[in-house]
Amino acid sequence: AILCAAPLSADDDLARAVAADYEESLADLFVWFHSHPELSFREYQSAARLAEELRAAGIDVTEEVGGTGVVGMLRNGDGPQVLVRADMDGLPLREDSGLEYASTVTQVDITGIEQPVMHACGHDVHMTSMVGTAKRLVALRESWSGTVMFIGQPAEERVGGAKAMLADGLYERFGVPDYALAFHVSAGRPAGKVEIAGGQIASSADSVDITVYGIGAHGASPHKGKDPVYIAAQIVVALQSLVSRELAPLEAGVVTVGAIHGGTKHNIIPDEVRLQLTVRADTQEAREKLLSGIERIALNTARAAGITEDLLPKVELSSEGTPPTVNDDELAERIRAAFARELGEDALFEETREGMGAEDFAYFVMTEDEVPGAYFSVGGTPQADLDAEEA
């Protein structure tokens, strides 16, 4: 419905062709991706295999865009250019699924720490689906016209890969797309079902590090020092006032302190304590309010405790952050109508947001070019398995 095309129905011929692709190659490709996961900005094998598969399908491929990013261009006459994105990275988790093809991979991450790795967030599905989409579009090229930009994106889990690809000149080198599309497999929904809606899809995400400084002393003589553990504890509690007292009651936000590190022994007041935070919001305005509030609270809590200006806390915002993801209403409705027409209304479901997850797909659409984007969900679990879990 987005490329210049005659309507393609989910008829028997197309269904048989898709099934044949899966049996002949995509099933094995999924197993390979699942059993060879790699961490963010370390997707060397994944990127190479994705590039190989796209080339074999007849796509013009460029590698190493924004690090390990892959760009495949399928040009097919006049028409709009559509970006289709699949993320490639796995997560630092040890797989305990019992699958014959379960990951046993370990890998050194970008901080130098060796980690177990698995595809726990469905990116193996996303890459496999991209290859399948490329094959079908090549086979059906007489039925549509335009350009498809296939993006194999690194580091979605660290919300840094889309930004890195754009910084490497993605749009300058390959053109600004007229539309941008991506999907996420939904393990809690039945296979064969899809969901798409306009408006808010995912929250912003930012990582903040706070180093609280103090003056070390013996735990039995706290008056001879300045206790950063006590100051850090006050900061943690005070941060909760940002959402409860500074955001409007109907405005969403999260400030979570995920880690506290400090001290070496029971009776020693340390010199410093480190806090690690994740911050989520649904609007840029709320995002900026929370981030500025965190710094204000950290600095002034320390001042209230008598910390001198040269020892005030250091508040650092990670470069790995993302704005909120918001679907273009008109584009989402066009795609929803196409799903309903080709798959039937009963194939659609409504996804309820139960948290403030983030997604750096937002960078592809929230540029100065304001690319209309649509991010949707695809069910990934057989209905029988879902029923068995509920029983």
C-alpha positions as CSV (number, residue, x, y, z in Angstrom):
1,A,0.0,0.0,0.0
2,I,3.0,2.3,0.4
3,L,5.1,1.4,-2.6
4,C,3.4,2.1,-6.0
5,A,1.8,-1.2,-6.5
6,A,-1.3,-3.1,-7.5
7,P,-3.0,-4.6,-4.4
8,L,-1.5,-8.0,-3.5
9,S,-3.8,-10.3,-1.7
10,A,-2.8,-13.1,0.7
11,D,-3.9,-15.6,-2.0
12,D,-2.9,-19.3,-2.2
13,D,-0.1,-18.7,-4.7
14,L,1.6,-16.1,-2.4
15,A,1.0,-18.1,0.7
16,R,2.6,-21.2,-1.0
17,A,5.6,-19.1,-2.1
18,V,6.2,-17.8,1.4
19,A,5.9,-21.2,2.9
20,A,8.3,-22.6,0.3
21,D,10.8,-19.8,1.2
22,Y,10.5,-20.8,4.8
23,E,11.0,-24.5,4.3
24,E,13.8,-24.1,1.8
25,S,16.0,-21.6,3.6
26,L,14.4,-19.3,6.2
27,A,13.9,-21.9,8.9
28,D,17.6,-22.8,8.8
29,L,18.5,-19.1,8.6
30,F,16.5,-18.4,11.8
31,V,18.2,-21.3,13.6
32,W,21.6,-19.9,12.5
33,F,20.8,-16.4,13.7
34,H,19.4,-17.7,17.0
35,S,22.4,-19.9,17.7
36,H,24.9,-17.1,16.7
37,P,23.8,-14.1,18.8
38,E,26.1,-11.1,19.2
39,L,26.2,-8.1,21.5
40,S,25.6,-4.5,20.6
41,F,28.1,-3.0,18.2
42,R,29.7,-6.5,18.0
43,E,27.3,-8.0,15.4
44,Y,30.1,-9.0,13.1
45,Q,28.9,-12.5,12.0
46,S,25.2,-11.4,12.0
47,A,25.9,-8.4,9.8
48,A,28.0,-10.5,7.4
49,R,25.3,-13.2,7.1
50,L,22.5,-10.7,6.7
51,A,24.5,-8.9,3.9
52,E,25.2,-12.3,2.3
53,E,21.6,-13.3,2.3
54,L,20.4,-9.9,0.9
55,R,23.0,-10.0,-1.9
56,A,21.9,-13.5,-2.8
57,A,18.3,-12.2,-3.1
58,G,19.5,-9.6,-5.6
59,I,19.9,-6.6,-3.3
60,D,22.7,-4.0,-3.6
61,V,24.4,-4.1,-0.2
62,T,26.7,-1.8,1.7
63,E,28.3,-2.9,4.9
64,E,29.9,-1.2,7.9
65,V,27.5,1.8,8.1
66,G,27.6,3.2,11.6
67,G,29.9,0.3,12.7
68,T,28.3,-3.0,11.9
69,G,25.2,-1.6,10.1
70,V,24.0,-3.1,6.8
71,V,22.2,-1.1,4.1
72,G,20.5,-3.0,1.2
73,M,19.0,-1.0,-1.7
74,L,16.3,-2.5,-4.0
75,R,15.6,0.0,-6.7
76,N,12.6,-0.8,-8.9
77,G,11.6,2.2,-11.0
78,D,9.8,5.3,-10.0
79,G,8.0,5.6,-6.7
80,P,8.6,6.4,-3.0
81,Q,11.6,5.1,-1.0
82,V,10.6,3.0,2.0
83,L,13.0,2.2,4.8
84,V,12.5,-1.3,6.3
85,R,14.5,-1.9,9.5
86,A,15.6,-5.1,11.4
87,D,17.7,-4.9,14.5
88,M,20.6,-7.4,14.9
89,D,21.9,-7.5,18.4
90,G,21.3,-10.0,21.2
91,L,21.3,-9.6,25.0
92,P,23.9,-10.4,27.7
93,L,21.9,-13.4,29.0
94,R,22.6,-17.1,29.3
95,E,20.0,-19.2,27.4
96,D,18.2,-21.8,29.3
97,S,15.5,-22.6,26.8
98,G,16.3,-26.3,26.3
99,L,16.2,-25.9,22.5
100,E,18.5,-28.0,20.4
101,Y,19.8,-24.9,18.8
102,A,20.1,-22.9,22.0
103,S,22.9,-20.3,22.2
104,T,26.1,-21.3,24.0
105,V,27.9,-18.1,22.8
106,T,30.0,-15.8,25.0
107,Q,31.4,-12.6,23.8
108,V,33.4,-9.6,25.0
109,D,31.1,-6.5,25.1
110,I,32.1,-2.9,24.3
111,T,33.1,-2.4,27.9
112,G,35.6,-5.3,27.8
113,I,33.6,-7.7,29.9
114,E,32.9,-11.3,28.6
115,Q,29.2,-12.1,28.6
116,P,26.9,-14.9,27.7
117,V,24.7,-14.0,24.7
118,M,21.3,-15.0,23.5
119,H,18.5,-13.6,21.3
120,A,16.0,-13.0,24.0
121,C,14.2,-10.1,22.3
122,G,13.4,-11.5,18.9
123,H,16.0,-9.9,16.7
124,D,16.7,-13.3,15.1
125,V,13.1,-13.2,13.9
126,H,13.4,-9.7,12.6
127,M,16.5,-10.4,10.5
128,T,15.0,-13.6,9.1
129,S,11.8,-11.8,8.2
130,M,13.8,-9.1,6.4
131,V,15.5,-11.7,4.2
132,G,12.1,-13.3,3.5
133,T,10.6,-9.9,2.7
134,A,13.5,-9.1,0.3
135,K,13.0,-12.4,-1.5
136,R,9.3,-11.9,-2.0
137,L,9.7,-8.3,-3.2
138,V,12.3,-9.3,-5.8
139,A,10.1,-12.1,-7.0
140,L,7.1,-9.8,-7.2
141,R,8.9,-6.7,-8.6
142,E,6.6,-6.6,-11.6
143,S,3.7,-5.8,-9.2
144,W,5.3,-2.7,-7.5
145,S,7.6,0.2,-8.2
146,G,9.8,2.3,-5.9
147,T,12.8,1.8,-3.8
148,V,13.2,-0.3,-0.6
149,M,16.0,0.5,1.8
150,F,16.7,-2.5,4.0
151,I,18.4,-1.6,7.2
152,G,20.3,-4.1,9.4
153,Q,20.7,-2.0,12.5
154,P,23.2,-2.6,15.3
155,A,22.8,-1.9,19.0
156,E,19.1,-1.5,19.4
157,E,19.4,-2.9,22.9
158,R,21.8,-0.1,23.8
159,V,19.6,2.4,21.8
160,G,22.7,3.6,20.0
161,G,22.7,1.9,16.6
162,A,20.2,4.0,14.7
163,K,21.9,7.2,15.8
164,A,25.3,5.8,14.8
165,M,24.0,4.9,11.3
166,L,22.6,8.4,10.8
167,A,25.8,9.9,12.1
168,D,27.6,7.9,9.4
169,G,25.6,9.7,6.7
170,L,22.9,7.1,6.2
171,Y,20.4,9.5,4.6
172,E,23.1,11.6,2.8
173,R,24.5,8.5,1.2
174,F,21.4,6.5,0.4
175,G,18.6,9.1,0.3
176,V,16.0,10.2,2.8
177,P,13.1,7.7,2.8
178,D,9.6,8.8,2.3
179,Y,8.4,6.3,4.9
180,A,10.1,4.1,7.6
181,L,8.8,0.8,8.8
182,A,9.8,-1.7,11.5
183,F,8.1,-4.4,13.6
184,H,8.7,-6.3,16.8
185,V,7.7,-9.9,17.4
186,S,5.4,-10.2,20.3
187,A,5.9,-13.5,22.3
188,G,2.7,-12.9,24.2
189,R,0.5,-12.8,21.1
190,P,-0.5,-15.6,18.8
191,A,1.3,-16.2,15.5
192,G,-0.6,-14.9,12.5
193,K,-1.9,-11.8,14.4
194,V,-0.7,-8.2,13.9
195,E,-1.2,-4.9,15.7
196,I,-0.6,-1.4,14.5
197,A,-1.9,2.0,15.8
198,G,-1.0,5.6,15.4
199,G,0.5,7.7,18.2
200,Q,2.7,6.8,21.1
201,I,4.4,3.4,20.7
202,A,7.4,3.6,23.0
203,S,9.0,5.9,25.5
204,S,12.2,7.8,25.5
205,A,15.1,6.2,27.4
206,D,18.2,7.7,28.9
207,S,20.9,6.3,31.1
208,V,22.3,8.6,33.8
209,D,25.4,8.1,36.0
210,I,25.8,10.0,39.3
211,T,29.0,10.0,41.2
212,V,28.5,11.2,44.8
213,Y,31.6,12.4,46.5
214,G,32.3,12.6,50.2
215,I,35.2,12.7,52.7
216,G,36.1,9.3,54.0
217,A,36.2,8.6,57.7
218,H,35.9,5.8,60.3
219,G,32.3,4.6,60.7
220,A,32.6,5.2,64.4
221,S,33.5,8.9,63.8
222,P,31.1,10.1,61.1
223,H,31.4,13.7,62.2
224,K,35.0,13.7,60.9
225,G,33.9,13.1,57.3
226,K,31.1,13.6,54.8
227,D,29.2,10.4,54.2
228,P,28.5,9.9,50.5
229,V,26.4,6.8,51.3
230,Y,24.0,8.9,53.3
231,I,23.9,11.6,50.6
232,A,23.3,9.1,47.9
233,A,20.4,7.6,49.9
234,Q,18.8,11.0,50.2
235,I,19.3,11.6,46.4
236,V,17.6,8.2,45.6
237,V,14.6,9.1,47.7
238,A,14.3,12.7,46.5
239,L,14.5,11.6,42.8
240,Q,11.1,10.0,43.2
241,S,9.5,13.4,43.7
242,L,10.2,14.2,40.1
243,V,7.5,12.0,38.8
244,S,5.1,12.3,41.8
245,R,5.4,16.1,42.2
246,E,6.8,17.7,39.1
247,L,5.2,15.9,36.2
248,A,1.4,16.5,35.7
249,P,-0.6,13.6,37.2
250,L,-1.6,12.3,33.8
251,E,1.9,12.5,32.3
252,A,4.0,9.4,32.3
253,G,7.5,9.2,33.6
254,V,9.9,6.8,35.3
255,V,13.1,7.4,37.2
256,T,14.6,4.1,38.4
257,V,17.9,3.8,40.3
258,G,19.1,0.4,39.0
259,A,22.4,0.2,40.8
260,I,24.3,1.6,43.8
261,H,28.0,1.0,44.3
262,G,30.1,2.3,47.1
263,G,32.2,1.4,50.1
264,T,34.5,-1.6,51.0
265,K,33.8,-2.4,54.6
266,H,31.3,-2.2,57.4
267,N,33.1,0.5,59.4
268,I,34.6,2.7,56.7
269,I,32.8,5.7,55.3
270,P,33.9,5.8,51.7
271,D,35.0,8.7,49.4
272,E,32.4,8.1,46.8
273,V,29.2,6.3,45.8
274,R,28.1,5.7,42.2
275,L,24.4,5.5,41.1
276,Q,23.1,4.2,37.8
277,L,19.7,5.4,36.6
278,T,17.3,4.7,33.8
279,V,14.9,7.5,32.9
280,R,11.7,7.2,30.7
281,A,9.2,9.7,29.4
282,D,6.5,9.9,26.7
283,T,7.2,13.4,25.5
284,Q,10.4,15.4,24.9
285,E,9.2,18.0,27.4
286,A,8.8,15.5,30.2
287,R,12.1,13.9,29.2
288,E,14.0,17.3,29.5
289,K,12.2,18.1,32.8
290,L,13.2,14.8,34.4
291,L,16.9,15.0,33.2
292,S,17.3,18.6,34.4
293,G,15.6,17.7,37.7
294,I,18.0,14.8,38.3
295,E,21.0,17.1,38.1
296,R,19.3,19.8,40.3
297,I,18.4,17.2,43.0
298,A,21.8,15.6,43.0
299,L,23.8,18.9,43.3
300,N,21.5,20.5,45.9
301,T,21.2,17.5,48.1
302,A,24.9,17.4,48.4
303,R,25.0,21.2,49.1
304,A,22.5,20.7,51.8
305,A,24.7,18.1,53.4
306,G,27.6,20.5,53.5
307,I,29.6,19.3,50.5
308,T,31.8,22.0,49.1
309,E,31.5,23.2,45.5
310,D,34.7,21.3,44.4
311,L,33.2,18.0,45.6
312,L,29.7,18.3,44.2
313,P,28.3,15.2,42.5
314,K,29.1,14.5,38.8
315,V,26.0,13.9,36.8
316,E,26.7,12.2,33.4
317,L,24.1,11.5,30.7
318,S,25.0,8.6,28.4
319,S,25.1,9.2,24.7
320,E,23.0,6.1,24.3
321,G,19.5,7.5,24.6
322,T,16.5,7.7,22.4
323,P,13.5,10.0,22.1
324,P,9.9,8.7,22.2
325,T,8.7,6.6,19.3
326,V,5.5,8.0,17.8
327,N,3.7,6.4,14.8
328,D,2.5,8.7,12.1
329,D,-1.3,8.4,12.3
330,E,-2.1,8.5,8.6
331,L,0.6,5.9,7.7
332,A,-0.5,3.6,10.6
333,E,-4.1,3.7,9.4
334,R,-3.0,3.0,5.8
335,I,-1.1,-0.1,6.9
336,R,-3.8,-1.2,9.3
337,A,-6.4,-1.0,6.4
338,A,-4.0,-3.1,4.2
339,F,-3.6,-5.7,7.0
340,A,-7.4,-5.9,7.4
341,R,-8.0,-6.2,3.7
342,E,-5.4,-8.8,3.0
343,L,-5.4,-10.8,6.3
344,G,-8.9,-10.2,7.6
345,E,-10.1,-8.1,10.6
346,D,-9.7,-11.1,12.8
347,A,-6.0,-11.1,12.3
348,L,-5.7,-7.7,14.1
349,F,-5.2,-7.3,17.8
350,E,-4.7,-4.4,20.1
351,E,-1.5,-4.1,22.1
352,T,-1.8,-2.6,25.6
353,R,1.3,-0.8,26.9
354,E,2.2,-2.2,30.3
355,G,5.4,-0.3,30.8
356,M,7.7,2.3,29.4
357,G,9.9,0.3,27.0
358,A,12.0,2.2,24.5
359,E,13.0,1.8,20.9
360,D,15.6,3.7,18.9
361,F,13.6,3.4,15.7
362,A,12.6,6.9,16.7
363,Y,15.8,8.3,15.3
364,F,14.9,7.2,11.7
365,V,11.8,9.3,11.8
366,M,12.5,12.1,14.2
367,T,15.0,13.8,12.0
368,E,14.9,17.3,10.5
369,D,13.3,15.7,7.5
370,E,10.4,14.3,9.6
371,V,10.0,10.9,8.0
372,P,6.6,9.4,8.6
373,G,7.2,6.1,10.5
374,A,5.2,3.1,11.6
375,Y,6.3,0.5,14.1
376,F,4.0,-2.5,14.6
377,S,3.8,-5.8,16.4
378,V,3.5,-9.4,15.0
379,G,2.4,-12.3,17.1
380,G,5.1,-14.9,17.6
381,T,3.7,-17.9,19.6
382,P,1.3,-20.6,18.4
383,Q,-2.1,-20.3,20.0
384,A,-1.9,-23.8,21.4
385,D,1.3,-22.9,23.3
386,L,-0.4,-19.8,24.8
387,D,-3.4,-21.9,25.8
388,A,-1.1,-24.4,27.5
389,E,0.5,-21.7,29.5
390,E,-2.9,-20.5,30.8
391,A,-4.1,-24.0,31.7
